[in-house]
Amino acid sequence: KWAILHSNIEYQGDWSSNGVRYKPNDLVKYGGTILRCNTGHTSTGVIDSDKFDIEFFGFNFNDE
């Protein structure tokens, strides 16, 4: 029997639509929410919600 000791989770910063390669378990900030990539892919245009799961809910606050 095997147990996962480290799932290679890596924070990638803000989500980018400029052809960035995301791999499973990459954490990406989109708005104020942190998403976890579930399928390896290269980003194009708008974010594909089928390829990410919500890791932490959040919000953006940009005013007083």
N, C-alpha and C positions, 0 to 999 in steps of 0.2 A: 504494500500500500504506500502511496506517495502523498505528500502534503505540499501545497504551494507555500514557499517561504517568502518569496518576493515576486509580486506580479508586474514588476517593471513599470510602475506608475511614474509618469513624468509630466510636470507642469509645463505647458507650452506658451502660456501667456494669452493675450487676446487672440480670438479667432481671426484668421485672415482668409480672404477670398482670392488671394493672388497665387494660386497653385502650390500651396504648402502641403506637404505629405504628412498626414496624420496616421498614426498606427494605433492599434487597440491599447487601451489603458492610458492614452494621452489625456491630460486634463486641459481644458480650454475654457477661457473666460469669454462669455457671450452676454453682453449687457452686464448685469450684475450677477448672473448665474454661472456656476462652474459646471461644465459638462464633461462627461467621460466618453471618449471615442470607443465604439463597440465594433467597428469594422474599418480596417485600413483603407484609406482612400486619399486622393488628392483633391483639395478644395477648389471649387469653381463657383463663381457667382454668389448665390445665397446659400446659407447653411442648410444641410439636409438633415432634418430632425430624426430620420430613420437610422442615421449612422452615429447618433449620440444619445446618451442617457443622462438624465439630470443627476449630478453628484451632490450638489448643494444649491438650494434655492437662494436667490439673492435679489437685490434691486440696486439701481443706480440713483444716487442723490447728487444733483449738480447745482443746487441753489441753497439759499439761506432757509 
